[in-house]
């Protein structure tokens, strides 16, 4: 049976997952009686809530007698490790570009990765039904992008399909698909322009593991692609790990189960030939980048290489007075096991020990990636506390360098000044201003990664949620010196107890509050941001003295402003070096590292 392996790559929100939905419907993967769910590939809770793809996933369809494996990839640069692993599975890409927005930073990133692997591309201009669609101009921009990134002339040749993937319509060339059109042009372009796998099914077996999964019944699952040879479910297979040396005997055993992708499910497979994607159970030692090989001729494949992390955070055991009240996993052993499990399945995260046995340093691609990890742990019942993200620096020519981020911000015209003013103190530089349609402007800028911590939430607040921001790693730049952080100091509770409205009535005149009446607080917990710089220790549990002088009507006159309710991301962005975010299944709190005021004073004198 003929086979094609193709990955869908694009910038965030340009319609990859929606197009996969359409292709699954068009090829009859969903039965007539089956309930259809939008974005079926985004099965993870956080993916559905955030409206983004976090994990690369595969599905297969049959078209004109050919099996097509579709690999859906994330669009965020923070999950670039998933993109790079997905590209190791395929022989070509479908590059989706929004017909109104055009190619954006992540389009360049994923296309550069695909062209570096010499993968042919089929360009799909998506969302042609948008009122502000400009397909001809966008196609010119895509051609310029290929010219910038291509390493040889053959890569400049690519077919173009116009589509409205939400409605399952497509047409060859540039133009709005007719009302009765379907997605056949996309599938036909894949068959015509994406080559079949070129591996030799008769050669000794070599299969690359690009991802890991887990099953309650089968244990650890290895996901990957057969590069050479044929994999048979009943025969012994050798596992070549990173430590494998030619002189050693590899791990050899029969897999407990061999599965292949069928539609959006997995089914038992007896024989998988070169080019097929596999899921193998029975090898608990397997890691990403390992090779399955013939026991008689074990030869490892080159291991996967991904970009280095640029941000690091400290994850430690929750030590607040409220620790252990809502979480199931609260010890350092639980924390270490969970993070080690994450690293095994996510090649773009690094884990290092710190001076304390109760704390681990976790490094990743960006704030979003680390926030998704923390949120996952929180939902699984873990309690932990995390530090503010710090950038990872390196020495270049004897000078200290830090990560540089390139960002693209799509804002209404009246807020362009807001963006430039916000970037100036963060050592950001505007590289391009491009007026768009519908009264919006595209602002392209570069800034140190340190300066952009917290920039997203500031921008959304300043533009009333109308700004769209995308950023990705753009290399290294000399250390930019000190950068500003928040303007106000912290309001710190001086004792444990239930917060009272009477106490907050006095405190709200001195800053913005993070807690409301009835919330619990403890000594050293941050309950608000003071309007002036410098920390302020306050009594948030003070009750009103009960005397016969005050009247009942006066007691009811307390009017409190709505407290700021921090999300995980906003709390991580807000805290300073001497503060931590306490994360439990039912609460997110901000606290000082040292809870007792006397300890903080002594530390300040020493520091």
N, C-alpha and C positions, 0 to 999 in steps of 0.2 A: 504493500500500500504506500502511495506517495505521501510525503510529509512536508510541512512548512512550520518553522518556529519563528514567531514574530513578537516583538515587544512593543507596547504602546507607550510612547514617551512624549512629554509635553510640559509646559509650565503649569503651575498650580491652577486648577479650576478651568482648564481649557477643554475638558470633556472626555478624558480618557475612559473613566469608569462608565460613564453614560454610553459611550460608543461600544464598549464591551457588552453592556446590557442589550443594545440594539443588535449586535452581531449574534448574540445568543438567541434572541427572539427570531431573527431572520433565518437562522439555520435550524429552527425547530428543536433547540435544546430543551426549552420549556414545554412540557406537555400542555395540551389544550385546557385541562382541568386545573393546572397548577396556578397557585396564587403568585402573581409577579410582584417582586419587591424592587423598588428603584435602587440603583447602585448595589446590585447583588454581591459584587466582589468586595465592597467595603463592609465586611462582616463583623469587624472588631467594633465594640461599643464606642470607643473614642473616635474611630473613623466616621461613624454615622453622626455622632454629636458635633464633631468639629468640621464635618463636610470635606475631609481630606483623606487621601490614601496614605497609610503609614507603612504597610507591609506589602511587598511585591507578591502577587498571587497569580496562579495559572489556571486556565480553563481550556477546553478543546472543543472545536466544532468540525463538522464534516461539510465540505463544499465541493461539488462536482467530483466526488470520489476521492478527494484529497483531505487528509486530516490536518487541520491547522491548530497548533498550540498557541493560544493568546496569553501573553504575560502582561498583566497590568502593573504599572510601576508608580511610585510616589512622585509628586511634582515638587515637593519642598526640598531645598538643598540640605536641610538637616537630616534627611533620610537618603542621602546620596549613596550610602553603602548598599541600600536595597537596590538602587538603580544599577550599580556596577555589577552586583551579583546577578540581577535579571539579565543583563546584556551577555553574560557568559552562557546563558541558556539558548540564545537565539541566533538566527542567521540574517536577520534584517529587522528594521523598525518601521512602525507607522508613526510619523511625526505629526502630532496634532497642533494646530495653531489657530487661535481665536481670530476670526476674520475681522473683528473690530480692534482688538488690542494689539494684534501683531505679535512677532517674536519678542519675548521678554527674557530677563536674565536666566531663568531656569531652562528656557528653550535652548539658549546657547550652551548651557552646562551639559544637558543630556545629549544634545547633538554632537558636542565635542567628544563626549565619551563614546558615542556610537561610531563616529568617523575614525576615532583612534583605533577602534577594533576593526575598521574597514567594513562596516556593516552597511549594505545598501538601504536607502530610505524611500518610503512612499509618503509624500506630503499630503495631509488631509486638512483643508481649510474648513474649520468647523464654525457653527453658529452663524451660517449665512443669512438666517432669518432676523438677525439683530437689525434694529433700525439704523444703527451707526456702523454697519458692516462696510468695509472698504477693501474688498478682496484683491483688486488689482494692485493697490499700493502695498498691501501686506505681502503679496507674492514677490514684489520687488525687494522688500526687506528680507524675505526668506532667502532669495537668491544671493543677496549681499552677504547674508550670514554664512551660506555655504561657501562663498568665495573666500571669506575670512578664515574659515575653519578647515576647508578641504586640503588634503595633502597631495592629491593627484587629480588630473582632469576628469577621470571617470566618475569621481564622487559628485561632480557638478550636474550630472544627468539624473533627474528624478521625475517620476510622474506626479501629477497633481489631481486630487479629487476634491470636489466641493461637497460639503455635507451639512445636514441639520440632524445631528446624531440623536437628539432628544426625540425626534419624530421618526427616526429610522429612514431618512431619505438621503440619497447621494447621487452625484452626476460626475462624469469624467470632465476635467478641465475646470475653468473658473466660471461660476454662475450659480443661480439659485435652482436647486433641484425641483422638478415638477411635483405636483401634489400626489401623483400616483407612483413616484419613484420609490425604490427600495435601496438597501445597502449592498446590492450585488456588485456595483463598481468597485467598492472597497475590497471585497473578497477576491474579485477577479484580478485586481491590481496586485494583491499579495501573491496569488498563484503565478502571475506573469513576471513580476519584478523581484520577488524574494527567492533566492535560490534554495533548492532542496539541500538537506545536510550532505556533506561530502565525505563523511567517515566511511571506512571500509568495514562492512559487517563481518568479514571473514578474518580480520586482524585480531591479535590478542586483545582481550577486554581492557578498556580504559574508560572510566566514568568519573566525572568531576562532581563533588558535592558542593552546591552553591547555597544551600539553605538548610535549616533544621526545623523540625516541628515535633510535637509531642502528642501522644495518644494515651488515654487512661488504660487502654487494653494492650497496646503494642509497645509502649515506652517511647524512647527517642526514635524519631524518624529522620532519615537522610533524604533530602530532596536535591535533584540535580539532573544532569544530562549524560547520556551515553555518547562519548566522543568517538571511540573506535570499538569494533568488535560487537559481540552479542551477549546480552545478559539473560540467563535462564534462571527461573525462580528456584528450581530444585537443585542446582549445582553449587558447590562451594565457591565463595568469592573471597579474594584477599583484600583487606583494608590497609592502605598505606597512609599512616598518620604523618604529622609534621616531623616527628622524631625518627621516622623510618630511615634506615640506612641500607645501602645495597647488600651489605654483608649480613644483615639480620633476617630472621624469619618473620614475615608479616603475620598479622592476625588473619587466620583463615577459618571461615565457618559458613554454614548454609544460612541464608537470610530467612527469618521467620515468616516474612511476607514481602512480596514485590507487587507494587501498585503502579498504575498509570492514570493519567488524567483523562476523564471521560465526561464531557460537559463541564459542569461545575463540581462534579463529584470525583471520587477516586475509585477505581475498580481493580480487582486482581488481574495480574498480567503474567502469562507464562513465559513469553519471550519478548525482549525489548532490544531493538537493533540500533546501530549508530544513528544518532540524531533524536532518538526518543527521550522524553523526559520521564524520570522515575521517582518513586517514593519507596524507600527500602527500610524495613524494620529488622531488628535483631542485632544491631551493632551499637551498644550503649556508649562505646568509646569514641564514636565518630564526631568529627569537628568540621566546621566549614573550611573548604579548601582541600580536604582529604581526597584521595583517589581510591575507587574500587577497581581492582585489576584482576587479571588472570593469575591464579596461584602458580601456574607453571612459568609465567613470564611477567613478573610484577614490575611495571615501570610507572613511576609517579608522573602526573601531569603538573605543569607549573601552577603554583598556588595563587589564589586571588590576592590582588593588591588593591587597597582602598586608600582614599585620602586620609591624612592624619587629623585627629581631633584638634579643635582650637579653643574649647572652653572646658574648664574643670570645676567640679563642685565637691564639697565634702559631705558624705552621707554618714550619719552617726545614729547611735541608739538614742531614743527619746528619754531625756533625763528630767523632764519637767515634773512638778508635783502632781500633774494630772496624767502621767504616763500609765499605760496599762489599763485604762478604763474602758476603751472601746476596741482596741486592736487584738488580733489573735497572735500575731508574730511580733514580739517586742524585744527579743534578745539580739546580741551581736552575732550569734551563730545563725539565727534566722536571716538577719540582714546580709551577712556574707554569702550564705548559700543562694539567696535570691539574686544577688548581684552577679555572682559567678555563673549562675544559670543564664542570666541576661547576656553576659559577655560571650558565652558559648554560642548563642544564637544570633548575635549581632556584632559583626566584625568591625563596625565603625565606632564601638565603645571600648574604652580602655579602663582597667581597674588597677589601682595601686594602693599598697598599704601606707598608713600614716604613722606618726609617732604614737598614737593612741590605738590600743587593740579594739576599741569600740567604734572607730571611725575609719572610713575608706574613701579614697579620692576616686571619683568617677569622671572621666573625660569623654566628651562627645563633640558632635559637629556644631551644635547650637542650643540656644535656650529652649526652643520648641521640642527638640529631641529629648532633652533631659527632663522637661516638664511632663512629656508623655510617659516617660519611664516612671517618674514619681507618682503620677496619677494612677498608673496601672498598679503599682505596689499598694497605694492607698486603698484601691478598690478590692484588692486581694486580702486586705486585713492587716497590713503592715503599719507599724508606728515608727516614725523616724524623724530626725531633724536634719535640715540641709542648710548649707552656707550660701552666701552670694556667689554667683558664678565669677570665676577669675580666668583671664586669658592665659593661654600657654605661650610663653615667649621662647625665642631661640637666639643664639649668637650668629650673626652674619658679618664677616669681615671685622670681627672684634667689637661690633656694636650690638646692643640689645634691640631686637626686632619683635614686633607684635603682629597678630593677624590683621589683615585689611579686609574689609567687607565692601562689596559693591552692591548698591541698592537701587531699586526703581520704585518710585512713589507716584501713583496715579491719584491726583487730587483735583477738586474743583478749583477753577481759576482764582477765586477769592482767597484761597488758603495757601497759595504758592509762597507768599511771604512768611506764613507760619512755619512751613517746612524749612526754609532757608534760615530763619531766625533760630529754630530749634537745633539745626545742625552746626551753626557757628561755634557755640561753646564746646561742642563735642568733637571739635577738630575735623569736621566733615567738609568736603569740598564738592560743589556742584560741578558735574562734568558735562551735563546737557540739559537743556530745557526745550521740550518739544510740545507745542500746542496740539491738543488732540481735538476730537469732536465733542459736541454736546457740552461745551463750556468746561472741559477738563484739560489738565496739563500733565504731561509725563516728566517727572523730575528724576534725573539719573545722578547719583552721587557716590563718592567713596569716603569711607570713614573708618577709623580703628574699631575693631570689634568691641572693645571696651566701651567706646562711646555710644554704641547702639544698644547696650543693655538698658532696657526700660524705654527705648525710643518708640517702640510700636505702641505701647499703651498711651504715652504722652501724645503721640500723633493722633490716635483715634479720639482721645478726649478733646484735643484742640480743634479737630475738624468735625466734631459731632458724629463720628463713626463713618464719615464719607470717604476717608482715604483708603487706598489699597497699597500695601507695602510688601515688596518682595526683596530679599537680600540673599547673597551667597558669598562664599569665601573667594577672595581675589588676590591671594598672595600674602606677602609680608611687607611691612613698612617700619622704618625706624621708630623707636619708642616715642610717643607723642607727649610725654610728661603727664602732669596731673590733670585729671578731668573732673568737672563738677558732678556732684551727686545731688540728692534732694536738698532743698533749702532749709526745711525745718528740722528741729531735733525730735527726739522721741519722748512721748509721755509714758512714764514707766510706773506701774502699780507698785505700791510699797507693802502690800499685804494681800493675803488670800481671802476670798469671800465672794458674795454675790454683789454684782455692780448695782448701785442704786441710782434712780433718776435724780434724787436730790444732789448727789455728788457730781453727776454728769452735767447738771444745770450750771454749776459753777465752772466746770472744766471746759465746756464747749466755747466759752469766751476766749480761751487761750489756745485754741487750735481745732483740728478736725479729729473726730473720735472714730475708733474702729469697733467699739462695743456698744451695746444697748442695755437698758435696765433688765436685770435678771440673768445676764450672762455671768459666767464664773471667771474670775481672774486670780492670778497668784503673784507673789513677789517676783519682780523682774520681768513680768510680761508687759509688752508694749501695747497700750490701749488707745493710742492716738498719735498724731503728728502735731507737735507744737508749732505755733506760728513764727516763733523765733528759733534761731540756731541754738544748739546746746540742749542736752537732755534735761528733763524735768521729772522729778519723782513726786507722784501724787497719790492721794487716797481716793480710790474710786468706789469704795464700799461704805463710805460715811453715810450714816442714817440721820434723819432729822430728829432733833431733840423733841421729845413729846412733852409739851407744856400747855397750859390752858390759855396762853397768850395768843398763839397763832390760830387763825380761823380755818375752818374746813375749806372754804372757798379759796383761800390763798394756797392751800396745799395742792389743789388741783390745777393751779396756774402754770405748772412746769411744762414748758414746750421745748422738746429736744429735736435738733436736726437729725435727719436720717443718717446713721453711722455709715462709713465707708466699709463695704464688705469685700475684703480682699479675695481674689481668686489665687490659685497656686502661682500663676505666672506673675500677677501684679505684686504678690508678696515677695517673691524671689527678686524681682526688680527693685523693690522699695528698700530692702534691708541694707544696712551698712556692714562693715567688716566685723564689728563687735556684736552682731546680731545673727539670729538663726530663725528659720521658719520651722515651726513644729507641725508635722503632718500626721494626722490620724484619720481613720475611716470616717469620722463624723465632724472633724473640725480642722481649720487651718489657722494657726495662731502665730504671732510674731513675738519673739522673746530676746532678751539679752543673753549672750554666751554665759556671763557671770550673773546669776540671779540676785545675789546679795549686794546691796549698795556699797558696803564697806569693802568688799572684794573688788568691785569695779574701781573704787578710788585708789586702792593699793596698786592695781594693775596700771592705772593711768599714771601714777607717780613713777612706777618702774619703766613704763613705756616712754 
